[in-house]
């Protein structure tokens, strides 16, 4: 009986289309599609209609609002915000699925809710560290490529400079030879008074 009531409530739950969600979030349709695509890549599932368009429920809107808060308000990179949002959502689902006991809570368990936000922060920090490691590796790869490009460019520049210096030296030798020839000619002209 209780399961039937839950199914009825889920069936009656209001659904939204992309345009309504985009307006509620204050973002464009393209941004919403990008966010949803990233969330789906990380394993989050949106309900679909007969035409395979996304249908949104209230919990989807809450998740997307959190994503917007992390990425736009708190300034996290989008990939990191998506990862954090997904991990927070999974933690909420785990807490909901844990059986609730009506037995008295032992003294140590009373502090558990105080630790829960701390655990969340630790998980968020661990996720951020992992994401930072990925970003650091990408930056190191870029630096290696830039260093290789700079070395190649400097070698090419040195080759061009050496070629230019050789050309200048050859030109100087040629000019010196021409002047020497001209001076010799002038001396002969003076000695023999050739006009």
Order of alpha helices (4+ residues) and beta strands (2+ residues): alpha-alpha-alpha-beta-beta-alpha-alpha-alpha-alpha
